[in-house]
Amino acid sequence: MTPLPAIEDLEVSPATVADLLPAISRGEITLVDCREDDEWQFNRIAGARLVPLSGFASAPVPTGPTIIYCHHGMRSMRATNYWRSRGNSQVWSMTGGIHRWSTEVDPAIPLY
């Protein structure tokens, strides 16, 4: 299994997330989509759970390794910093979001 990035790193590449999908499917790593419901309905990465950024203030902070993605990576970086500031240092943003995932990992995921 590909190791998770160092704690001081804030981002992880889509290729690394693809390598980590077995650990995500086993529940060892949480994959969070921080987009809104309409975006989630359009496309998503299998194994992710939806926690819209608009609801982060009331969402429980995960306690283990967590990777967050959005459309292009801006919201997921805000979400990463938010959850890190709430005590979980094992949170990373997926660089380039689902757009980069679609172009580099899984072209079956539609772009928008």
N, C-alpha and C positions, 0 to 999 in steps of 0.2 A: 504494500500500500504506500502511496505517496505520502510523505509526512506533511503535516500541517505547517504553515509558515511560522516563523518566529513570532513571539508575542509582540515584539516591537513593530512588526510589519502590520499594516492595516489592510492590505489587499492580497487577493489570491487570484490567479489566472483561471479562465474558464477550463483550460486543459487540466489544471490541477483538480478543479472541482469534478471534472469528468472522471479522473482517476480515483476520486474519493467517493464516487456514487455507491460502491458496495458498502462502505462504512455508513453512508447516509441511509441506505435501505435497511441496514441493521440497527439504526437508531443511535449509532455511536457519535454521529455528527448531525446537527440540525441544519436543514436548508430552509431559509426563510425568504419568501418573496414579499418585498415591502411595497409593491405597487398597489394600486387601488383595484377593487373588485372587477371593474369593467376590463382592465388590462389583464387580470388573472383569467377572466373568462375567454379572452382572445388567445392567449398562449401561456405556457408555463413549463417549468422543468419538472419532470416526474420525480416525485419524492419530496417536493417542496411543500411547505405549508404557508398559507397566506396570513400575514400580519401587516396590514396597511400602515404605512408611516403615519398616516393621520390618526391611528389608534395606538401608537407606541407609548404614549403617556400612561395609558391604562393597561397595557399588556405586561404580563409578568416577564421579567428578564430571565432568559435561559441561563442555566447553571453550567452548561458544558460547552464544548466546541460548537460554534455556530457560524455559518456562512450566510450572508445576506446578499440578495441581488435585487435590482430594479430594472428599468429600461436601459439606461446607459451608464449607470454607476454613481450618479450624483446623490440620489436619495439613499442608496444603500451605504454610502460613505457617511452621511449624516446619521443614519440608523446605527451604524457600527460605532461611531463616536458616542452616541447617546447611550447605548447599552454598555459600552466600556466605562463611561462615566458613572454608570449605575452598579459597577462592581464585577462585570464579567470581562476579563482581559482576553478571553479566548473567542473573540468575535472578529470576523474579517468580512470585507466587502469584496464581491466578485467584480474584478476590473471589466469595464465595458458593458456590464449588465447582460440581459437576455439577448440584446442585439448582437453583442460579440459572441455569445454562446451560439446563436443561430448561424453566424457566419463562419465560426471556427470549429464548432463541435457537432452541432446537430442541425443541418440545413432543412430538416423536416419541420422545425419550429418556424412558423411564419413571422416575417418581419413586419413592423409597423412604424 
